[in-house]
């Protein structure tokens, strides 16, 4: 029997991504398909437009592209965003990782292991993934992986 309410999911999302993120990801009136583990913890959270998020055993969300799109539309820039230019855009769009040498700017709050949105410098959402470096490291380093991409927009569109 599930023991996590939709309000609990919204509270967790607000804590992880900031005020308003919970309502963006898990609106009160929207249809959500929530799969629960045998212990009652939400595993996967889907909406008609795709996977919004998964909840890890640590209580943090990992984003699906559909969830990333909702956050991108709601959370103020540059929060939780890693901006890349034309050189890496086609690769990230296809689900390849984002490397530090191609990062232009980032949300200053980003820490390693944070869930992030990879965005083209024009503002288009390209992918969602996990930060491998801090915000400062992404901008200062000239080599190494900045974001381990989980799902690119082209992968998401292929599934739809």
C-alpha positions in Angstrom: 0.0 0.0 0.0 1.5 3.4 -1.0 2.5 5.6 1.9 3.7 8.6 -0.1 1.1 11.1 -1.2 1.2 13.5 -4.1 1.7 16.3 -1.6 4.8 14.5 -0.3 6.1 14.2 -3.8 5.6 18.0 -4.4 7.3 18.8 -1.1 10.4 16.6 -2.0 10.5 18.3 -5.5 10.4 21.8 -4.0 13.2 20.9 -1.6 15.4 19.4 -4.4 14.7 22.0 -7.2 13.2 25.0 -5.5 9.8 26.6 -4.9 7.2 25.7 -7.6 9.0 22.6 -8.8 6.6 20.3 -7.0 3.5 21.8 -8.7 5.3 21.8 -12.1 6.2 18.1 -11.8 3.2 16.7 -10.0 0.2 19.0 -10.4 -2.7 18.2 -8.0 -5.2 17.7 -10.8 -3.1 15.9 -13.4 -3.2 12.2 -14.2 -0.1 10.5 -12.9 0.8 6.8 -13.0 2.9 6.1 -9.9 4.6 2.8 -9.5 5.5 1.9 -5.9 8.1 -0.5 -4.5 7.1 -3.3 -2.3 8.0 -1.0 0.7 5.6 1.7 -0.4 8.2 4.1 -1.9 7.4 5.6 -5.3 9.7 4.2 -8.0 8.6 5.6 -11.3 6.3 8.5 -11.9 4.8 8.8 -15.4 2.3 11.2 -17.0 0.7 11.0 -20.4 3.7 12.9 -21.9 6.3 10.5 -20.6 8.4 9.6 -17.5 8.6 12.6 -15.2 10.9 11.2 -12.6 12.1 8.2 -10.6 12.7 8.4 -6.9 16.0 6.9 -5.6 16.4 5.2 -2.3 18.0 8.4 -1.1 14.7 10.2 -1.6 16.0 12.3 -4.5 14.4 12.4 -7.9 16.1 11.5 -11.2 14.5 13.3 -14.0 13.0 11.9 -17.2 12.9 14.3 -20.2 9.1 15.0 -19.7 9.9 16.1 -16.1 12.8 18.1 -17.3 10.6 19.9 -19.7 8.2 20.8 -17.0 11.0 22.2 -14.8 12.4 24.1 -17.7 9.1 25.8 -18.2 8.7 26.7 -14.5 12.0 27.1 -12.6 13.7 30.5 -13.2 16.8 30.6 -15.3 19.7 29.8 -14.8 18.7 27.4 -11.9 19.7 23.8 -12.5 20.7 24.5 -16.1 24.0 23.8 -17.9 24.3 25.7 -21.1 26.1 24.4 -24.2 26.8 25.9 -27.6 26.4 24.7 -31.2 29.5 22.5 -31.1 28.0 20.0 -28.7 24.3 20.6 -29.3 23.7 17.7 -31.8 25.5 15.2 -29.6 23.7 16.2 -26.3 20.4 16.2 -28.2 21.1 12.5 -29.1 21.8 11.6 -25.5 25.6 11.9 -25.4 27.3 13.4 -22.3 28.1 17.1 -22.0 31.8 17.9 -21.5 33.2 20.8 -19.5 35.1 22.4 -22.5 31.7 23.0 -24.2 29.9 24.5 -21.2 29.2 28.2 -21.5 27.4 29.0 -18.3 25.7 27.2 -15.5 23.3 27.7 -12.6 25.6 28.7 -9.7 23.9 26.3 -7.2 24.8 23.1 -9.1 26.8 20.5 -7.2 28.1 17.1 -8.2 25.2 14.5 -8.4 22.5 17.2 -8.8 19.9 16.6 -11.4 20.3 19.2 -14.2 18.8 20.4 -17.5 21.2 20.6 -20.4 20.1 23.6 -22.4 21.4 25.2 -25.7 22.6 28.7 -25.3 19.4 29.8 -27.2 17.3 28.4 -24.4 16.1 25.1 -25.9 16.1 22.1 -23.6 18.3 19.4 -25.0 18.7 16.8 -22.3 18.4 15.9 -18.7 21.1 14.3 -16.6 23.3 14.2 -13.5 26.0 16.8 -12.8 29.5 15.3 -12.5 31.1 18.6 -11.5 30.2 21.6 -9.5 29.1 24.7 -11.3 32.5 26.3 -10.8 34.2 23.2 -12.1 32.1 23.0 -15.2 33.1 26.5 -16.2 36.7 26.4 -15.1 37.8 22.9 -16.4 38.8 22.4 -20.0 38.3 18.7 -20.0 36.2 16.0 -18.4 32.5 15.2 -18.2 30.3 17.9 -16.9 26.9 16.1 -17.2 26.2 12.4 -17.5 23.2 12.7 -19.8 20.3 10.3 -19.0 17.9 11.3 -21.9 18.2 13.6 -24.8 15.4 15.3 -26.6 15.8 13.0 -29.7 15.5 9.9 -27.6 12.4 11.3 -25.9 10.8 12.1 -29.3 11.6 8.7 -30.6 9.7 7.1 -27.7 6.7 9.4 -28.1 
